[in-house]
Amino acid sequence: MSKLQAFQSLARVYIADENLTVLESTIHQIASQLHFHYE
């Protein structure tokens, strides 16, 4: 499991009550920002 996958799994559980479409968008935004930190 990659660091990103682990983060996504944690985020899905932690923010389970949020709208999933918004959550997916947020994850992709965060992932794009983290990309350069986890090459």
PDB file of N, CA, C and O in Angstrom, chain B, residues numbered from 101:
ATOM      1  N   MET B 101       0.849  -1.198   0.000  1.00  0.00           N
ATOM      2  CA  MET B 101       0.000   0.000   0.000  1.00  0.00           C
ATOM      3  C   MET B 101       0.882   1.245   0.000  1.00  0.00           C
ATOM      4  O   MET B 101       1.770   1.384   0.841  1.00  0.00           O
ATOM      5  N   SER B 102       0.638   2.134  -0.933  1.00  0.00           N
ATOM      6  CA  SER B 102       1.420   3.365  -1.007  1.00  0.00           C
ATOM      7  C   SER B 102       1.002   4.323   0.104  1.00  0.00           C
ATOM      8  O   SER B 102      -0.042   4.154   0.733  1.00  0.00           O
ATOM      9  N   LYS B 103       1.830   5.320   0.327  1.00  0.00           N
ATOM     10  CA  LYS B 103       1.499   6.325   1.342  1.00  0.00           C
ATOM     11  C   LYS B 103       0.199   7.028   0.995  1.00  0.00           C
ATOM     12  O   LYS B 103      -0.605   7.332   1.878  1.00  0.00           O
ATOM     13  N   LEU B 104      -0.009   7.288  -0.296  1.00  0.00           N
ATOM     14  CA  LEU B 104      -1.236   7.961  -0.728  1.00  0.00           C
ATOM     15  C   LEU B 104      -2.461   7.087  -0.467  1.00  0.00           C
ATOM     16  O   LEU B 104      -3.487   7.579   0.002  1.00  0.00           O
ATOM     17  N   GLN B 105      -2.356   5.803  -0.768  1.00  0.00           N
ATOM     18  CA  GLN B 105      -3.485   4.894  -0.527  1.00  0.00           C
ATOM     19  C   GLN B 105      -3.801   4.819   0.963  1.00  0.00           C
ATOM     20  O   GLN B 105      -4.968   4.802   1.355  1.00  0.00           O
ATOM     21  N   ALA B 106      -2.769   4.776   1.781  1.00  0.00           N
ATOM     22  CA  ALA B 106      -2.977   4.738   3.230  1.00  0.00           C
ATOM     23  C   ALA B 106      -3.681   6.011   3.690  1.00  0.00           C
ATOM     24  O   ALA B 106      -4.592   5.965   4.517  1.00  0.00           O
ATOM     25  N   PHE B 107      -3.247   7.146   3.145  1.00  0.00           N
ATOM     26  CA  PHE B 107      -3.879   8.419   3.494  1.00  0.00           C
ATOM     27  C   PHE B 107      -5.332   8.454   3.052  1.00  0.00           C
ATOM     28  O   PHE B 107      -6.197   8.904   3.803  1.00  0.00           O
ATOM     29  N   GLN B 108      -5.607   7.982   1.842  1.00  0.00           N
ATOM     30  CA  GLN B 108      -6.982   7.969   1.334  1.00  0.00           C
ATOM     31  C   GLN B 108      -7.875   7.101   2.215  1.00  0.00           C
ATOM     32  O   GLN B 108      -9.005   7.482   2.521  1.00  0.00           O
ATOM     33  N   SER B 109      -7.378   5.947   2.621  1.00  0.00           N
ATOM     34  CA  SER B 109      -8.163   5.052   3.472  1.00  0.00           C
ATOM     35  C   SER B 109      -8.467   5.723   4.804  1.00  0.00           C
ATOM     36  O   SER B 109      -9.596   5.668   5.292  1.00  0.00           O
ATOM     37  N   LEU B 110      -7.459   6.354   5.385  1.00  0.00           N
ATOM     38  CA  LEU B 110      -7.637   7.042   6.662  1.00  0.00           C
ATOM     39  C   LEU B 110      -8.617   8.199   6.513  1.00  0.00           C
ATOM     40  O   LEU B 110      -9.491   8.396   7.357  1.00  0.00           O
ATOM     41  N   ALA B 111      -8.464   8.959   5.440  1.00  0.00           N
ATOM     42  CA  ALA B 111      -9.351  10.102   5.212  1.00  0.00           C
ATOM     43  C   ALA B 111     -10.796   9.649   5.040  1.00  0.00           C
ATOM     44  O   ALA B 111     -11.711  10.300   5.543  1.00  0.00           O
ATOM     45  N   ARG B 112     -11.008   8.550   4.341  1.00  0.00           N
ATOM     46  CA  ARG B 112     -12.368   8.044   4.117  1.00  0.00           C
ATOM     47  C   ARG B 112     -13.026   7.667   5.445  1.00  0.00           C
ATOM     48  O   ARG B 112     -14.212   7.926   5.648  1.00  0.00           O
ATOM     49  N   VAL B 113     -12.265   7.064   6.335  1.00  0.00           N
ATOM     50  CA  VAL B 113     -12.811   6.670   7.635  1.00  0.00           C
ATOM     51  C   VAL B 113     -13.019   7.899   8.517  1.00  0.00           C
ATOM     52  O   VAL B 113     -14.065   8.058   9.145  1.00  0.00           O
ATOM     53  N   TYR B 114     -12.015   8.758   8.552  1.00  0.00           N
ATOM     54  CA  TYR B 114     -12.041   9.924   9.439  1.00  0.00           C
ATOM     55  C   TYR B 114     -13.141  10.913   9.071  1.00  0.00           C
ATOM     56  O   TYR B 114     -13.742  11.534   9.948  1.00  0.00           O
ATOM     57  N   ILE B 115     -13.399  11.058   7.785  1.00  0.00           N
ATOM     58  CA  ILE B 115     -14.396  12.030   7.327  1.00  0.00           C
ATOM     59  C   ILE B 115     -15.581  11.291   6.704  1.00  0.00           C
ATOM     60  O   ILE B 115     -16.108  11.703   5.670  1.00  0.00           O
ATOM     61  N   ALA B 116     -15.985  10.210   7.337  1.00  0.00           N
ATOM     62  CA  ALA B 116     -17.017   9.332   6.782  1.00  0.00           C
ATOM     63  C   ALA B 116     -18.350  10.051   6.547  1.00  0.00           C
ATOM     64  O   ALA B 116     -19.118   9.651   5.673  1.00  0.00           O
ATOM     65  N   ASP B 117     -18.629  11.099   7.311  1.00  0.00           N
ATOM     66  CA  ASP B 117     -19.909  11.790   7.192  1.00  0.00           C
ATOM     67  C   ASP B 117     -19.920  12.863   6.109  1.00  0.00           C
ATOM     68  O   ASP B 117     -20.971  13.422   5.795  1.00  0.00           O
ATOM     69  N   GLU B 118     -18.753  13.151   5.539  1.00  0.00           N
ATOM     70  CA  GLU B 118     -18.685  14.182   4.501  1.00  0.00           C
ATOM     71  C   GLU B 118     -19.214  13.640   3.172  1.00  0.00           C
ATOM     72  O   GLU B 118     -19.268  12.427   2.967  1.00  0.00           O
ATOM     73  N   ASN B 119     -19.597  14.531   2.286  1.00  0.00           N
ATOM     74  CA  ASN B 119     -20.022  14.143   0.941  1.00  0.00           C
ATOM     75  C   ASN B 119     -18.837  13.515   0.221  1.00  0.00           C
ATOM     76  O   ASN B 119     -17.771  14.124   0.146  1.00  0.00           O
ATOM     77  N   LEU B 120     -19.006  12.309  -0.309  1.00  0.00           N
ATOM     78  CA  LEU B 120     -17.888  11.583  -0.910  1.00  0.00           C
ATOM     79  C   LEU B 120     -17.313  12.286  -2.135  1.00  0.00           C
ATOM     80  O   LEU B 120     -16.110  12.207  -2.382  1.00  0.00           O
ATOM     81  N   THR B 121     -18.143  12.959  -2.890  1.00  0.00           N
ATOM     82  CA  THR B 121     -17.635  13.676  -4.061  1.00  0.00           C
ATOM     83  C   THR B 121     -16.705  14.800  -3.627  1.00  0.00           C
ATOM     84  O   THR B 121     -15.649  15.004  -4.225  1.00  0.00           O
ATOM     85  N   VAL B 122     -17.093  15.521  -2.598  1.00  0.00           N
ATOM     86  CA  VAL B 122     -16.253  16.594  -2.062  1.00  0.00           C
ATOM     87  C   VAL B 122     -14.976  15.996  -1.492  1.00  0.00           C
ATOM     88  O   VAL B 122     -13.891  16.543  -1.687  1.00  0.00           O
ATOM     89  N   LEU B 123     -15.099  14.883  -0.794  1.00  0.00           N
ATOM     90  CA  LEU B 123     -13.936  14.222  -0.207  1.00  0.00           C
ATOM     91  C   LEU B 123     -12.962  13.769  -1.285  1.00  0.00           C
ATOM     92  O   LEU B 123     -11.754  13.974  -1.157  1.00  0.00           O
ATOM     93  N   GLU B 124     -13.474  13.159  -2.341  1.00  0.00           N
ATOM     94  CA  GLU B 124     -12.612  12.732  -3.447  1.00  0.00           C
ATOM     95  C   GLU B 124     -11.859  13.926  -4.022  1.00  0.00           C
ATOM     96  O   GLU B 124     -10.658  13.844  -4.276  1.00  0.00           O
ATOM     97  N   SER B 125     -12.561  15.025  -4.226  1.00  0.00           N
ATOM     98  CA  SER B 125     -11.939  16.232  -4.771  1.00  0.00           C
ATOM     99  C   SER B 125     -10.847  16.737  -3.834  1.00  0.00           C
ATOM    100  O   SER B 125      -9.758  17.104  -4.275  1.00  0.00           O
ATOM    101  N   THR B 126     -11.147  16.752  -2.546  1.00  0.00           N
ATOM    102  CA  THR B 126     -10.181  17.211  -1.550  1.00  0.00           C
ATOM    103  C   THR B 126      -8.953  16.315  -1.539  1.00  0.00           C
ATOM    104  O   THR B 126      -7.828  16.809  -1.477  1.00  0.00           O
ATOM    105  N   ILE B 127      -9.155  15.002  -1.599  1.00  0.00           N
ATOM    106  CA  ILE B 127      -8.040  14.052  -1.617  1.00  0.00           C
ATOM    107  C   ILE B 127      -7.156  14.301  -2.826  1.00  0.00           C
ATOM    108  O   ILE B 127      -5.931  14.312  -2.707  1.00  0.00           O
ATOM    109  N   HIS B 128      -7.762  14.501  -3.985  1.00  0.00           N
ATOM    110  CA  HIS B 128      -6.975  14.746  -5.195  1.00  0.00           C
ATOM    111  C   HIS B 128      -6.201  16.056  -5.099  1.00  0.00           C
ATOM    112  O   HIS B 128      -5.065  16.143  -5.565  1.00  0.00           O
ATOM    113  N   GLN B 129      -6.807  17.070  -4.502  1.00  0.00           N
ATOM    114  CA  GLN B 129      -6.120  18.351  -4.326  1.00  0.00           C
ATOM    115  C   GLN B 129      -4.932  18.186  -3.388  1.00  0.00           C
ATOM    116  O   GLN B 129      -3.842  18.681  -3.675  1.00  0.00           O
ATOM    117  N   ILE B 130      -5.135  17.494  -2.267  1.00  0.00           N
ATOM    118  CA  ILE B 130      -4.056  17.263  -1.309  1.00  0.00           C
ATOM    119  C   ILE B 130      -2.970  16.401  -1.944  1.00  0.00           C
ATOM    120  O   ILE B 130      -1.781  16.674  -1.785  1.00  0.00           O
ATOM    121  N   ALA B 131      -3.383  15.366  -2.658  1.00  0.00           N
ATOM    122  CA  ALA B 131      -2.423  14.468  -3.302  1.00  0.00           C
ATOM    123  C   ALA B 131      -1.539  15.225  -4.286  1.00  0.00           C
ATOM    124  O   ALA B 131      -0.336  14.976  -4.363  1.00  0.00           O
ATOM    125  N   SER B 132      -2.132  16.146  -5.036  1.00  0.00           N
ATOM    126  CA  SER B 132      -1.347  16.909  -6.008  1.00  0.00           C
ATOM    127  C   SER B 132      -0.336  17.798  -5.297  1.00  0.00           C
ATOM    128  O   SER B 132       0.741  18.067  -5.827  1.00  0.00           O
ATOM    129  N   GLN B 133      -0.678  18.245  -4.114  1.00  0.00           N
ATOM    130  CA  GLN B 133       0.237  19.080  -3.333  1.00  0.00           C
ATOM    131  C   GLN B 133       1.323  18.234  -2.676  1.00  0.00           C
ATOM    132  O   GLN B 133       2.455  18.690  -2.517  1.00  0.00           O
ATOM    133  N   LEU B 134       0.981  17.003  -2.293  1.00  0.00           N
ATOM    134  CA  LEU B 134       1.939  16.122  -1.625  1.00  0.00           C
ATOM    135  C   LEU B 134       2.865  15.410  -2.598  1.00  0.00           C
ATOM    136  O   LEU B 134       3.911  14.895  -2.204  1.00  0.00           O
ATOM    137  N   HIS B 135       2.483  15.380  -3.865  1.00  0.00           N
ATOM    138  CA  HIS B 135       3.217  14.614  -4.872  1.00  0.00           C
ATOM    139  C   HIS B 135       4.715  14.874  -4.828  1.00  0.00           C
ATOM    140  O   HIS B 135       5.509  13.937  -4.907  1.00  0.00           O
ATOM    141  N   PHE B 136       5.100  16.112  -4.706  1.00  0.00           N
ATOM    142  CA  PHE B 136       6.510  16.470  -4.757  1.00  0.00           C
ATOM    143  C   PHE B 136       7.245  16.109  -3.470  1.00  0.00           C
ATOM    144  O   PHE B 136       8.475  16.050  -3.451  1.00  0.00           O
ATOM    145  N   HIS B 137       6.505  15.870  -2.410  1.00  0.00           N
ATOM    146  CA  HIS B 137       7.115  15.495  -1.141  1.00  0.00           C
ATOM    147  C   HIS B 137       7.355  13.993  -1.042  1.00  0.00           C
ATOM    148  O   HIS B 137       8.192  13.548  -0.257  1.00  0.00           O
ATOM    149  N   TYR B 138       6.626  13.211  -1.832  1.00  0.00           N
ATOM    150  CA  TYR B 138       6.715  11.753  -1.759  1.00  0.00           C
ATOM    151  C   TYR B 138       7.005  11.157  -3.127  1.00  0.00           C
ATOM    152  O   TYR B 138       6.204  10.389  -3.659  1.00  0.00           O
ATOM    153  N   GLU B 139       8.144  11.508  -3.691  1.00  0.00           N
ATOM    154  CA  GLU B 139       8.494  10.977  -5.004  1.00  0.00           C
ATOM    155  C   GLU B 139       9.131   9.602  -4.875  1.00  0.00           C
ATOM    156  O   GLU B 139       9.494   8.992  -5.881  1.00  0.00           O
TER     157      GLU B 139
END
